Amino acid sequence: MKILRHALFVIIGMYLMILCAFFAFQRSLLYFPRPDTISLSEAHANRSFQEFPVRTDDGINLKAWYAPASSKQFTFVFFHGNADSLYAASSVADPYIAAGYGFLVTEYRGYSGLPGKPTEAGLYSDGRAYIRALIAQGVRSEDMILFAHSLGTGVAVEMSEEFHVGGLVLLAPYLSIPKMAQLEYPFLPAQLLTLDRFENDAKIKSMHAPLLIVNGTSDQVIPPIQGKKLYELANEPREFRSLPNHGHNDLFGDFAPIALDWVSRVCGKQQDQPAFTPK
C-alpha cells in the first residue's frame, strides 16, 4: 500500500507540474513570431505597397504594408496566422491588388521585428490601430473586408464586432482557442487554463456583416468541422466553401477567385444590413 500511495503521489505531482508548465508556457505554444525584419524592396513585394505605420492605444509602434484601392470600392484588411510574418503574408495580396481592390497586410506586435509580445488583448489593440488608421486615411469601415487566416480569424471576428465592416472572410477558422487546446491536450483541463481565448463561436452569433468561411478538407491543423460549425452559428448573409484536397496553408491560390467572386456578388448590398451597434 505504501508503494501504491507513493506511486499515486508521484503521478499526481507530475500531473500538477504538467498543468503548471502548460499554464506558464501556453503563449509560446500559441504564437510563433518570426523576429526577422525585411523591407518592401528586400521582399520583392507588390509595387503598389507602401509602409503603413501605426501606434496602438497602449503605445506600441507597428507597421503594415498598404496598397490603396485603384478601381474598386473595398479594401481588404488581412490578419495572418500564428507562424506567419509580414513578408510571407504579403504575397496573398497580389490577386486582390490586381483586381483593383485595396489591401492592407497587418502585422502583430512581436512579429517581424516589431516591439511587444503577442497576447489576445494585444492583437485586438493592434487590429483597432490599423482600422482606425485606415479610417483616418479616408477609407470607411463599411468599405473594409476583414480577411483572416487561422489564428488571425480571432482578431478579424473581434474587429467585426467592434466596427461596422463591409464583410468578413475567414480562411481555416476555429471555434475558440480553448476548444483547439482541448483537442491538442485532451488530458488537461485546457478550456479552464487557456488565457488567450479568441472565442469566435460566442461572437459570431451577434454579427450581421456578410460572411464567407472556407476550409480545406484535408486540414490537419484546424479540423474543418470547426469552420462548418462556425458557419452554422452565423447569421445571414453567409456562405461556406470546402476546398477538396487542400490543407491548412495551401488554400490561398484557389481561394482568391472564390473571395473575389463573393465580394462582387455580396458585399455591395450593405444597405440591407440591420443597424449596427458598436461594442
N, C-alpha and C positions, 0 to 999 in steps of 0.2 A: 504493500500500500504506500509506503514511503517513496518507493521508486516511482510509482504512478503519480503520486502527488507532485513529486519533483519534476517529472516529465511534463505534467499539466502546467505547472508554474512557468517552466521554460517556454512552452508553446504559447502561453498567454503573454509572457514577456516579449517574445519575438513578434507576436502579432501586434502588440501595442507599439513596439519600435517601428514596425512597418507603417502603422497608422500615422505615427508622428513624422516619419520620413515623407510619406505621401503629402501630408498637410504642409510641411515645411518647404518641400521642393516642387509642389504641383505646378507652379508657374513655369518652371524650367521644362516641364513635360508638355506644356500647352503652347508656349511661344518659342520659336527658333529664329531669333533675329540674326540677319547677316550684318556684320559690322562694317563691311566694305562700303566706301563712298565712291561714286562714279559720276562723272559729268555727262551731260547730254551728248557731247561730241564723242567722248570715250565709249558711250553705249551705242553709238550709231543709231540713236533713237529717231523717230519720225521728225522730219524737219519742221513740222508745224508746232512742235512742243517748245515751250519756254518754261524756265523755272518759275515756281509759284510759291513764294514764302508766306507763311502764316505764323501767328503767335497764338497759342492756346490761352484759355482763361486762367490756367494755373501756371503760366509763364514759360512754357516750352516753345522754343523756336523750331519750326518744322519747315519742310519744303516738299512740294509736289511738282509734277510735270503737267502742264496745261496746254491744250490746243483749243483755241476758241472755235466755236461753230463757224463754218464758212457759208453754208447754204440752208441748213436745217434748223428747226425750232429748238431742238433738245440738246442738252449737254449731259453726257454720261459721267457719273462720278463713281470711280472704281475703287473698291476696298478688297485687297488681296488676302491670300491665305496665310497661315501661321509660319510657313517656312519660305515665303516668297520675299521679294525685295522690289524697290522702285525700278531698278534696272531690268530685272526679269519680267516684271509685270507690264512694262511699257509696250512690249510688242503686241499685247492684247488689243491695244487701241487702234492698230492700223486699219482694219476694215471699216471701223466706225468713222474715223477721220476721213478716209477715202470717200465715204458716203455723204460727207458734208456735216456730220454731227460734231459738236464739241466733245472733248474728252479730258477729264482730269484724273490722273493716276495719283492717288493719295499715298502717303507713306506714314507709318506709325512711329511714335516715339520709341527710341531704342533700336530701330531698324535703319539700315543703310547709313550708318554712322551718325544718326541723329541722337540728340541727348534724351535722357529719361529712360524709364523702364516700362515695358508694356504691362498694363492691367486693364480690366474691363472698364473701369471708370476713366482711365487714361485714354483708351481708344475712343470712347464716346466723346471725350473732350476734344480729341484730335478731329473726329468727324465733324463736330459742330464748327470748329475753327475753319475747316475747309469750306463748308457750306456757306457760312457767313461771309467768308472772303469772296466766294463766287457771287453772292448777292451784292456785295459791295462793288463788284466789277460790272454789275448790271444784269446778271443772269438771275431771273426769277426762280424761286424754289419750284414753282409749278412747271418750269421748263427743265428740271433736272430729273434724269433717270438714274436712280441709285442701282449700281451694278456690283455684285459681290460674289466672291468665290470662297467656299469653305469657311474658315474662321471669320472672314470678313462679312459673311451674311449676318452675323450677330450685330455688327456695327451698323450695317445698312438697315436692318429691321428697326433698331432703336432710332436711327435718324429719321426713318419714315414715320415713326410715331411722333417725333418732335417737330417735323417740318412738313408742310403741305407740298409733297413732291409729285412729279408727273407720272412716275411709275417706279416699280421695284422689280429687279431681275436678280434671282437667286440661283446660283450655279453650285450644285452639290451642297445644299444646306443641311443643317442638323436641327433637331428639336430643341436641344439645350446642351450645354457642356456637362452638367451633372448626369444627364442620360447617356451621353457619349462616354463619360468616365466610368459609369456603371458597367457599360459593355466591355470596356478595356480592363477594368479591375473588378470583376464580379465578386471577389472575396472581400472587398472593402465596402463600407457604407459611404461610397463616393458621393452620393447625392446629398449627404449631410455635410461632408467635409469640403466640398468644392467652393472656392472663394469667388472665382470669376465665372459667372453662370450663363450669361448670354441666352436668356430664356426666350427663344424665338416662338416656341409654341404658345406661351402665355400672351405674347404681344400681338401675334399675327391676327388674333380674333378681333381686335379693335381697329384694324387698318382697312382703308377703303380705296387706296391708290391701286391702279391696275397692277396685277402681279403675274410674273412669269417665273415658273420654277422648272429647272432642267436637271436631270440626273443621268449619269452613265449607268447602264445596267450592270456593269462589271466593277463598280467602285468598291475597292477593298478597304478604304479608309473610313468613309461615312456610308452606312448602309442606305441604299437607295430608298428603302421603305420610309426612312425618316423624311425625305423630301415629299413623298406621296402623302404622308400623314400631315405634314405642314400645309400642303395644298388643301387637304380636306378640311382643315380648321379655318381656312381663309375665307374672306368674303369675295363676292364678285365685284369687278371683273377679274377672272383668274384663269390661267392656263397652266397645264403641266405637260412636259415632254420628257420622254426617255430616249437616250441615245444608245442604241444597241452596241454591244461590244466595246464600249468606252469605259475607262476607269475614272480615277479622280482628277488627274492632271492633264489628260489628253482631250479635253472637251472643247477647248476654245475655238479651234478651226471650224468644226462642224456646227458649233453653236452660233457663230456670228450670223449666218444667214437667217437662222430662226429668230434671233433677237431683233435683227433689222426689220424683218417682216412684221414681227409683233408690234414694234414701236410704230411703224407706219399705219398699221391697222387699228390699234387700240388706244394709243396714248394721246392722240389729239382730241379725244372725246371727254375732256375734263369738265366741261360744263354740266355733265350729268352726274358728277360726283356729289355725295352728301356733303353737307357743310363740315368744315374741318375745325376741330377744337384743339389748339396747341396743348402739348403736355405741360 
